Amino acid sequence: MDLCENFELQTTLVPLLLLFLCPILALAQRSAAEIGGSAPRTHLYYIAAEEVLWNYAPHGRNLAGVPHPETEEAGGAAGASGGTSTYLKAIYREYTDATFLTPKQRDPRWEHLGILGPLIRAEVGDTIKVVFRNKTKLMCSMHPHGLEYGKDSEGALYLDGVEGSAKKGSFVPPGGTYTYIWQVPERSGPGHGDGSSVLWMYHGHFMEGKDINSGLIGPILINARGSSKPDGTPIDVDREFITAFAVFDESNSWYFEANLSRQKKPPMTIRRGDPVARLPFLIYTINGLIEGNLPALTMKKGERVRWYMFASSNDDDVHTPHWHGETAISNHMRTDTIQLTPMGMATADMVADNPGTWLFHCHNNDHFEGGMVALFKVLP
């Protein structure tokens, strides 16, 4: 074959090869994009710790209409203060920028978060950057569960042999500002057998018990790589709810004495080992709200609903969240009741199929009678 014949053959074969190869290459590129997801992102949050007057029952008492003993006997907000449900507390609040002058409006989908701090969410491979401002009179910090961080972004004070600038994030003084940087590696995302997203949390860890009982706690949601819609929600979920089953021990809050003074109560000292003395100061909440004050968690029949649930850190925080009228799948098991231990986290997927207004509550009798009750609605 001479040079001219070889050239003619090549010019004939190349278009044919391209005709067959181009669709294959395009399919391979699309598959790689689906597997790898979008390019890693940095999610920037401006979050402050600040003091507020928090009302555990802003719309009234026993809105769920559940018969129960008097809360003075079972604990709860009335027992804690002879009828008062408002307390001085510290919470995490999101702002629009580094001036910390304009609070960011909470998305209506997340109004039910109540006392919880702003939702932090990301995807595997991303970075989370939190500019934190301490607007309280306390030493404050932010410590995340499940994420990857260096010592300078751990947000916890203890004897780890690290000193100086690497420990600044473990206690931010009043008026101080600090930037936390948290990475989201594969081990922070869903594991084998999980769904497309998992729940973590963040909380104060200067003096963890007092910090959390004062109100410094919030949620983190992490999606699997490449599984997020543009708004950050998982692609296989229509609606999400986050519920924290938290027993707030007001006797172990930084503001215990201040609240007694506000309520014109005489000063007193509570020994941590005296459960009887603590009992009147335990408030049984879902997202910091009692007795049906949590905004009704509303979904439509047929929607794919993902529930994220976690517990707080007190010894009373052993919970069994229970749905009336519906079932869900958690840990590959069909159930209508979840088990939560202190600082435990769980996820459950539900396809709502039974229209109506239903009870959602902790099945621990003391907690149920104390007001750890909410309602959810399934629309036709």
N, C-alpha and C positions, 0 to 999 in steps of 0.2 A: 504494500500500500504506500503510495507516494504521499508527500506532505500535504498536497491539496486535498486528496481523498480523506486523510486523517482529520484535517481541519473541518471538512464538511460533515464528517461523522460526529465530531465534538459539538458543532453548532446545532446539530439535530438532537443529540442526546441531552444536552444541558437543559433546554426548556422542558423536556419530558421529565427529567429528574426533579426539577423545581416544582413541576405540577404535582408530583407525588409527595415530595418532601415538605413543601410549605404547610399543608394541613397538619402533618405529623409534628413539625416544629411548633406550630401554633398551639396544638393540643398539649405538647410537653411544657410550653411556657405557661399556659393556663393552669395546668396541674401543679406546676412549681409554685405559682402564685397562690393557689388555693392551699397548698401544704404550708408554705412559708408565711402566708398572711401578708398584711401591709408592712411597710417599713416601720421599724421601732419608733415610738413617739416618746416625748417627755411631757408628762402631765404636770402642770404647775398649779398649785393651790396656795391661797393666802388664808390661813386659819389662825384665829385668835382664841385664847382662853379668856373668858370674861365672866364677871359676876352678874347674876340675874336673880330676880324673884320668880321662882318656879312654882306654878300651881299644879299640883298632881290631879286636881279635879276641876278644871276650869269651867266646865259646863254643868256642874252639879254632881250629885251623888247617885250611885246605883242606877246608872242610865241603861244598864243591860236588863234591869228588872229581875235580878236573880235573888231569890230569898236566901238570906244568910244571917248568922248571928251578928249582934252589934259589933262594929269594928273596934270599939273600945276593948272588947274581950279578945278579939282575934288579931289585934295589931292593926296596921293600916294607918292612913292619914289622920283619921279622927282620934284614934288611940294615941297617936304620937303627940298631939297638941290640944286635946280636948275639943276638937272640931275644926281646927285650922288645917288647911291643905296647902298653904303657901309657905315656901322656905327659901332662904337665901342659899344659892348654889353657884357652882362654877360650871360652865359648859364650853364646848368648842363651837365656834361660829365662823362661817366662811365670809370672806370679804372680797371685793372686786379687784383690789390692787394693793400694792405695798404701802399705801398711805394708811390703810386700815380705818378709813373714814366712812366707807359705804358698804354696809352689809350686803352680801349677795342674796338675792331672792331665791328661796328654795323652790325647786321644780315641784309643781302640784302633785306629780306622781310620788313624791317623797315627803309630802306633808305628814304622813303617818310616822315619820322617824321621831317625832316628839323631841325628847330631851337629848337624843343622840346627836353627836357631832355630824358635820357634813359627810356625805358619801364620797369616799375616795375610790376611784375605779381605774383599772388599767388592763392591759393584755400582756400575756407572757412575751418577754423581750423588751418591754417598755421600761421607762424610768419614771419614778414619782418624785417630784420636788415640792416640798412644803416649806413655805416661808411662814414661820410661826412667830406670833407676837403674844407676849404675856401681859394681858390687861387686868390681871387680878393682883391681889396683895400677897399671893402665895408664890412659892417656888413651883414652877410647872415644867412639864416636858410632854413629849409625844413618843410613845413606844409602840411600834407596829408588830403584830404577829405575822408570821409566815413569810415575810419579805426578806431580802438580802440587804445588809447594811454593814458599814464599818463602825468602829467604836465611836466615831464622832457623830453618828446618826442613830445610835441605839436608843437614846432617850431614857436610860436607866442608870441609877447611881448605886454602885456597890464596889467592893474591893477587888478589882480585876487587874491591878498593877498598871493601869493607864492613868496618866496625869496630864495636866495642862490643857492645851487647846482641844485635844482629842476627847475631852470629857465635857466640853461646854454644853453640848446638847442634852446632858443628863439633868441639868437644873438651870432653867432659864429664869433669871430674877424678875421681879415685878418691873414692868416697863421695857424689858429686854426683848430682842428679836434674834431668832436663830433660824438657819436654813437646814432642814433635814433632806437627805437624798437617799432614796430607797430604790433598789433594783428589783426587777421582777423576772427571775430566771425560771426555768422549767419547773423547779421544785416548789415554786410559789403558785403554780397553776394547778388545774385539775389533774389528779392522778389517774392511774388505770382504774376504770370502773366508775369514776366520777362523771358528772354531766359536763356541760361546756363552761361552767363557771363555778367558783368556790368562794366561800365567805371567810374573811379574816377580820380582825378588829385592831383598833389602836386605842390607847388609853394613857393617862398620866402614870408615871412610874418614879416620881420623886419619893413619895411615900404611898405606895400603890393602893393600899386599902382606903386611906383617907381621900386620895385623889379620886378614885372611882366612886366612892360613896358621896363625894361632893358633886359628881356629875360628869367627870372628865372621861368620856368613853364614846367611841364612834365606830362605824363599819367601813370595811374595805371589801370590794368585790374584784376578783381577778378572773378574766376570761382566758380560755385556751387560745393559743396563737391562731390568728386568722378566723376567729369565730364571732367577731363583733360587728354589729350594725354601725352605721355612721354615728348614732347617738350613744354608742358604748354598750348597749344591751346585747345579750347573746342572740345569735341569729335564729336559734331554735326555741325561743321563749317569747310569749306575747305580753306577759305582765310579771313584775317582780314585787315581792314584799320582804321587808326586813323587820324582824321582831326580836327585841332584847327582853328576855324574862329576867328582870333585875329586882332583887330585894335591896332597897336602899336603907342602909342602917344610919339613920340620922344621928345616932349617938357616936358614930365613928366618922362623922363629916368634919372637915376643917371649920365649919360654921356652926357647930353644935351650940357653943355658948352664945354666939351671936343670935341664933334662932330662939334660944330660951329667953334672951333679953327682949327680942322683938315681940315674943308672945307673952311677955311679962311673967315669965316663970322664974322661980328662984334658981340660982346656979346649983349645979349638981355634978358629981363625978360618977361615971359608969365604968365599972371594971369589965374588961373584955371577957373575962371568964364567967361572968354572971348573966346567963341567958334570960333569967326572969326579969332582971333590971333592964335589959336591952329590948325586951319584947314590945313595949309600947312605942318604941322608936323605929320599928321595922315597917317599911312601906312596900307593899307588894305590887309591882308595876309591870306593865308592858310598854316599853319605850317611855318610861317615866310618867305614865298615866294610869289611873285606876278606875275600876267600876264602870267600864264602858265608855270612858272619855276618849279612848283612841279613835280617831276618825275611822268610820266603817271601811274595811278593806274590800273594795268592790271590783268584781270581775264579771265577765260575760260567759254564759254557757258555751262550752267548747274551746275556750281559750286555754293555752298552755301556760300555767302559772308556776313560777318557781318561788318557793318560800325559803328564806334564809333565817335561821334562828340561832340565837346564842344566849348564854347565861352570864351573869356577873360573877363576882369573886367571893361573896360571903358564904359561910357554911350553910346558910339557908338556901343557897342558889342551886338546888337540885330540883329540876323541873321536868314536867311531862306535858308539853304543849299538846292539846287535843282539839281536833276539828269535829264539830257536829255536822252531819249531813253529807260529808265528802270523805274520800280517801286520797292518799298520796303514795308515791313510791320514794322511799329513802333507803339508801344502802342496799339497793336491789330487793327491797322487801315492801310488799303492800301493807300499809298501816294507816291508822288514824291518830296515832299517838307517838310522839318523839321523846327520846330520853336525852336530857342535857345535864351534865355535871358542871361544877363551877368553872367558868371561862371556857366551857365547851361550845362547839359550833356544829351545826347540822344543816343540810340542804334537803329539801323535799320537792318533788315535782308532782303537780296536780293538774288533771284535765277536768275542770269544773263541769258537772253534768246534772246538778240538782238545784234548780232555781229556788231562791228563798233567802231569808235572813237567818244566819246560823251563829251559834256560839263558838268562840275560840278562847280557850282558857287553859290554865295550868291545872292538872288533875291532882296535884298535891293539895289535900283538903285544906290545910292551913292557908295556903296561898290563894286557893279559890275563894274561901270565905273572907280572906283579907282584901280582895278586890282585884286579883290578877285575872281580869276578865275583859274580853273585847268581843266585837261582833264583826262578821264578814258577810258580804252580800254576793249572791250569784244572780245576775240579771238574765232574763230569758234570751 
